[in-house]
Amino acid sequence: MSNIFSFSGRIRRTEYAVTHIILTTLMSVIFFVFGVSLFAGESAAAGATIFFVVAMLMASWISLASGAKRCHDRGNSGFFQLIPFYGLWMLFGDGDHGSNYYGNDPKGRISQADMYRAAVPAQEVLVS
């Protein structure tokens, strides 16, 4: 797994989906505990509120970072994840084959342009 806090690089669909499943599950548990702590008393609610805000900020950061890396895998800027329903496109769409501006293919595939460059030797300069 790549660095979950970093916005650089590319990730596969599987890592994107697993990250969001874990985040959703974890935040559901934290939200439930936060809701229960509101009935426990004022001091417990104050501590739970601080913990809840910090957890939400971390979850938001991780979600945005994985979304940006998934956008990079599709050859787009990380800001594309702000487009409504683009998350579905990131979840079901295949990434770019081979290297792109954002890094190497996480699946290890080679693009046709890279294969052509590897197959054709560099032209030698003829000096007369």
Backbone as CSV, one residue per row, in Angstrom:
resi,resn,N_x,N_y,N_z,CA_x,CA_y,CA_z,C_x,C_y,C_z
1,MET,0.834,-1.178,0.000,0.000,0.000,0.000,0.879,1.241,0.000
2,SER,0.476,2.235,-0.755,1.256,3.465,-0.809,0.964,4.318,0.424
3,ASN,1.693,5.408,0.559,1.505,6.309,1.687,0.090,6.898,1.628
4,ILE,-0.727,6.621,2.633,-2.132,7.027,2.576,-2.319,8.522,2.784
5,PHE,-1.309,9.231,3.268,-1.430,10.671,3.491,-0.894,11.500,2.328
6,SER,-0.238,10.864,1.367,0.388,11.568,0.253,-0.600,11.773,-0.895
7,PHE,-0.467,12.911,-1.575,-1.309,13.205,-2.731,-0.603,12.903,-4.045
8,SER,0.613,12.392,-4.003,1.357,12.128,-5.233,1.364,10.642,-5.556
9,GLY,1.474,10.345,-6.834,1.532,8.968,-7.287,0.206,8.472,-7.845
10,ARG,0.144,7.162,-8.037,-1.035,6.514,-8.623,-1.392,5.286,-7.801
11,ILE,-2.694,4.983,-7.720,-3.139,3.755,-7.068,-4.156,3.052,-7.949
12,ARG,-4.302,1.759,-7.703,-5.252,0.940,-8.455,-6.660,1.095,-7.886
13,ARG,-7.627,0.580,-8.643,-9.027,0.618,-8.190,-9.214,-0.129,-6.882
14,THR,-8.532,-1.260,-6.732,-8.685,-2.079,-5.536,-8.264,-1.308,-4.293
15,GLU,-7.116,-0.667,-4.344,-6.636,0.091,-3.187,-7.572,1.263,-2.892
16,TYR,-8.090,1.900,-3.928,-9.042,3.000,-3.749,-10.311,2.501,-3.063
17,ALA,-10.849,1.383,-3.522,-12.085,0.846,-2.947,-11.875,0.374,-1.513
18,VAL,-10.792,-0.341,-1.261,-10.527,-0.853,0.085,-10.324,0.304,1.061
19,THR,-9.620,1.340,0.639,-9.421,2.510,1.494,-10.749,3.124,1.896
20,HIS,-11.655,3.267,0.931,-12.937,3.892,1.239,-13.854,2.979,2.059
21,ILE,-13.762,1.687,1.863,-14.545,0.757,2.687,-14.066,0.814,4.142
22,ILE,-12.758,0.800,4.341,-12.216,0.869,5.704,-12.558,2.203,6.356
23,LEU,-12.411,3.296,5.608,-12.750,4.609,6.159,-14.220,4.704,6.542
24,THR,-15.091,4.199,5.694,-16.522,4.249,5.986,-16.863,3.434,7.221
25,THR,-16.306,2.246,7.332,-16.556,1.399,8.499,-16.032,2.044,9.771
26,LEU,-14.802,2.522,9.720,-14.192,3.141,10.890,-14.950,4.394,11.319
27,MET,-15.330,5.228,10.370,-16.050,6.452,10.721,-17.464,6.153,11.208
28,SER,-18.067,5.083,10.756,-19.390,4.693,11.268,-19.297,4.305,12.739
29,VAL,-18.256,3.552,13.091,-18.056,3.164,14.488,-17.782,4.399,15.344
30,ILE,-16.920,5.284,14.857,-16.595,6.494,15.618,-17.828,7.376,15.767
31,PHE,-18.632,7.484,14.725,-19.852,8.284,14.804,-20.838,7.694,15.814
32,PHE,-20.931,6.371,15.856,-21.806,5.710,16.827,-21.329,5.971,18.253
33,VAL,-20.015,5.823,18.481,-19.460,6.068,19.813,-19.656,7.535,20.206
34,PHE,-19.490,8.436,19.243,-19.714,9.857,19.509,-21.167,10.109,19.911
35,GLY,-22.102,9.495,19.212,-23.518,9.653,19.538,-23.854,9.128,20.914
36,VAL,-23.277,7.990,21.279,-23.523,7.409,22.607,-22.908,8.288,23.690
37,SER,-21.727,8.864,23.412,-21.051,9.672,24.429,-21.787,10.971,24.721
38,LEU,-22.626,11.419,23.809,-23.394,12.639,24.064,-24.364,12.456,25.228
39,PHE,-24.784,11.224,25.479,-25.690,10.933,26.584,-24.952,10.579,27.868
40,ALA,-23.614,10.481,27.821,-22.844,10.041,28.974,-22.519,11.166,29.947
41,GLY,-22.606,12.375,29.510,-22.296,13.505,30.392,-21.498,14.552,29.663
42,GLU,-21.362,15.704,30.304,-20.726,16.845,29.648,-19.239,16.633,29.405
43,SER,-18.507,16.076,30.368,-17.061,15.888,30.200,-16.767,14.828,29.136
44,ALA,-17.550,13.774,29.107,-17.354,12.740,28.082,-17.686,13.283,26.703
45,ALA,-18.708,14.122,26.602,-19.096,14.686,25.314,-18.037,15.646,24.790
46,ALA,-17.402,16.411,25.676,-16.360,17.348,25.248,-15.154,16.582,24.689
47,GLY,-14.724,15.533,25.378,-13.603,14.728,24.896,-13.940,14.008,23.599
48,ALA,-15.154,13.511,23.529,-15.574,12.795,22.319,-15.676,13.743,21.134
49,THR,-16.086,14.985,21.391,-16.192,15.958,20.299,-14.821,16.261,19.715
50,ILE,-13.833,16.448,20.569,-12.472,16.710,20.080,-11.956,15.511,19.298
51,PHE,-12.140,14.320,19.822,-11.705,13.109,19.124,-12.435,12.964,17.791
52,PHE,-13.725,13.243,17.776,-14.525,13.111,16.558,-14.054,14.094,15.485
53,VAL,-13.767,15.327,15.867,-13.307,16.332,14.899,-11.952,15.935,14.321
54,VAL,-11.040,15.474,15.166,-9.720,15.048,14.685,-9.858,13.840,13.759
55,ALA,-10.705,12.883,14.116,-10.915,11.694,13.280,-11.535,12.074,11.940
56,MET,-12.472,13.010,11.948,-13.099,13.446,10.683,-12.086,14.151,9.779
57,LEU,-11.213,14.968,10.367,-10.183,15.640,9.574,-9.213,14.641,8.958
58,MET,-8.789,13.657,9.754,-7.884,12.631,9.224,-8.556,11.809,8.135
59,ALA,-9.806,11.419,8.341,-10.527,10.629,7.344,-10.725,11.434,6.057
60,SER,-11.012,12.720,6.195,-11.174,13.571,5.007,-9.868,13.685,4.244
61,TRP,-8.770,13.858,4.961,-7.456,13.971,4.324,-7.113,12.681,3.574
62,ILE,-7.314,11.536,4.215,-7.011,10.245,3.591,-7.905,10.018,2.372
63,SER,-9.175,10.367,2.483,-10.107,10.198,1.369,-9.713,11.068,0.186
64,LEU,-9.369,12.325,0.446,-8.950,13.217,-0.639,-7.633,12.759,-1.260
65,ALA,-6.706,12.265,-0.440,-5.417,11.792,-0.960,-5.601,10.565,-1.851
66,SER,-6.420,9.605,-1.420,-6.628,8.414,-2.259,-7.405,8.782,-3.524
67,GLY,-8.328,9.720,-3.423,-9.048,10.170,-4.614,-8.131,10.868,-5.609
68,ALA,-7.205,11.682,-5.101,-6.263,12.362,-5.989,-5.359,11.358,-6.698
69,LYS,-4.887,10.356,-5.949,-4.022,9.344,-6.576,-4.788,8.514,-7.600
70,ARG,-6.060,8.265,-7.343,-6.876,7.521,-8.314,-7.127,8.380,-9.549
71,CYS,-7.337,9.677,-9.369,-7.461,10.582,-10.518,-6.169,10.575,-11.333
72,HIS,-5.031,10.560,-10.643,-3.747,10.513,-11.333,-3.616,9.241,-12.155
73,ASP,-4.127,8.127,-11.652,-4.066,6.874,-12.401,-4.881,6.967,-13.680
74,ARG,-5.903,7.789,-13.675,-6.742,7.970,-14.866,-6.192,9.077,-15.762
75,GLY,-5.067,9.696,-15.352,-4.441,10.727,-16.171,-5.026,12.108,-15.959
76,ASN,-5.716,12.326,-14.846,-6.348,13.608,-14.572,-5.772,14.238,-13.315
77,SER,-6.051,15.524,-13.157,-5.664,16.229,-11.942,-6.504,15.720,-10.769
78,GLY,-5.993,15.875,-9.568,-6.728,15.454,-8.383,-8.003,16.244,-8.160
79,PHE,-8.106,17.420,-8.768,-9.314,18.231,-8.616,-10.523,17.617,-9.323
80,PHE,-10.304,16.655,-10.196,-11.414,15.995,-10.892,-12.327,15.259,-9.921
81,GLN,-11.809,14.871,-8.753,-12.637,14.146,-7.786,-13.738,15.023,-7.207
82,LEU,-13.654,16.337,-7.412,-14.688,17.245,-6.927,-15.908,17.276,-7.839
83,ILE,-15.799,16.673,-9.019,-16.922,16.595,-9.950,-17.929,15.586,-9.401
84,PRO,-19.214,15.959,-9.345,-20.212,15.015,-8.819,-20.211,13.691,-9.591
85,PHE,-20.282,12.611,-8.882,-20.338,11.235,-9.386,-19.057,10.783,-10.088
86,TYR,-17.999,11.582,-10.032,-16.738,11.163,-10.641,-16.120,10.008,-9.852
87,GLY,-16.496,9.886,-8.575,-16.009,8.772,-7.759,-16.406,7.424,-8.337
88,LEU,-17.584,7.344,-8.936,-17.994,6.094,-9.597,-17.121,5.816,-10.813
89,TRP,-16.779,6.862,-11.544,-15.918,6.710,-12.712,-14.534,6.230,-12.273
90,MET,-14.060,6.754,-11.139,-12.756,6.321,-10.623,-12.819,4.879,-10.134
91,LEU,-13.961,4.481,-9.591,-14.096,3.137,-9.043,-14.187,2.080,-10.136
92,PHE,-14.883,2.389,-11.211,-15.120,1.381,-12.250,-14.278,1.571,-13.506
93,GLY,-13.685,2.731,-13.708,-12.885,2.979,-14.909,-11.465,2.476,-14.750
94,ASP,-10.897,2.002,-15.840,-9.530,1.497,-15.832,-8.550,2.662,-15.898
95,GLY,-7.386,2.487,-15.318,-6.350,3.516,-15.339,-5.604,3.531,-16.660
96,ASP,-4.765,4.538,-16.831,-3.947,4.649,-18.034,-2.944,3.506,-18.093
97,HIS,-2.739,2.977,-19.289,-1.719,1.947,-19.490,-0.363,2.627,-19.562
98,GLY,0.597,2.071,-18.873,1.950,2.610,-18.906,2.085,3.858,-18.060
99,SER,3.208,4.507,-18.228,3.504,5.714,-17.461,2.679,6.884,-17.973
100,ASN,2.362,7.785,-17.067,1.776,9.055,-17.469,2.480,10.156,-16.683
101,TYR,1.964,11.360,-16.743,2.584,12.517,-16.107,2.753,12.321,-14.606
102,TYR,1.913,11.511,-13.983,1.886,11.364,-12.532,2.688,10.178,-12.009
103,GLY,3.222,9.351,-12.887,4.052,8.236,-12.416,3.866,6.983,-13.250
104,ASN,4.475,5.906,-12.780,4.400,4.620,-13.461,3.067,3.941,-13.180
105,ASP,2.701,3.027,-14.063,1.456,2.274,-13.906,1.560,1.364,-12.685
106,PRO,0.593,1.454,-11.751,0.663,0.590,-10.563,0.490,-0.890,-10.892
107,LYS,-0.078,-1.210,-12.048,-0.230,-2.606,-12.452,1.002,-3.121,-13.176
108,GLY,1.937,-2.240,-13.482,3.153,-2.651,-14.166,2.996,-2.826,-15.664
109,ARG,1.914,-2.317,-16.231,1.712,-2.431,-17.676,2.572,-1.419,-18.413
110,ILE,2.871,-1.734,-19.662,3.678,-0.843,-20.496,2.802,-0.348,-21.634
111,SER,2.870,0.936,-21.920,2.070,1.496,-23.017,2.694,1.127,-24.353
112,GLN,1.924,1.258,-25.420,2.430,0.942,-26.749,3.560,1.879,-27.144
113,ALA,3.491,3.134,-26.736,4.559,4.085,-27.054,5.860,3.679,-26.361
114,ASP,5.768,3.225,-25.110,6.971,2.775,-24.403,7.535,1.513,-25.041
115,MET,6.663,0.592,-25.480,7.140,-0.623,-26.144,7.832,-0.278,-27.454
116,TYR,7.293,0.698,-28.194,7.895,1.102,-29.457,9.267,1.716,-29.219
117,ARG,9.376,2.563,-28.204,10.667,3.185,-27.889,11.697,2.141,-27.477
118,ALA,11.267,1.092,-26.782,12.198,0.049,-26.355,12.608,-0.849,-27.518
119,ALA,11.698,-1.044,-28.485,11.986,-1.951,-29.599,12.849,-1.300,-30.670
120,VAL,12.649,-0.031,-30.911,13.400,0.664,-31.959,14.642,1.279,-31.330
121,PRO,15.816,0.861,-31.785,17.036,1.419,-31.201,17.188,2.891,-31.577
122,ALA,17.919,3.608,-30.772,18.149,5.031,-31.056,18.916,5.167,-32.364
123,GLN,18.532,6.150,-33.122,19.182,6.391,-34.417,20.583,6.950,-34.168
124,GLU,21.543,6.366,-34.840,22.914,6.846,-34.723,23.097,8.026,-35.656
125,VAL,23.817,8.995,-35.183,24.090,10.177,-36.001,25.302,9.853,-36.873
126,LEU,25.108,9.985,-38.187,26.205,9.708,-39.129,27.012,10.983,-39.327
127,VAL,28.268,10.910,-39.038,29.149,12.065,-39.226,29.961,11.816,-40.500
128,SER,29.894,12.755,-41.425,30.613,12.587,-42.699,31.949,13.250,-42.655
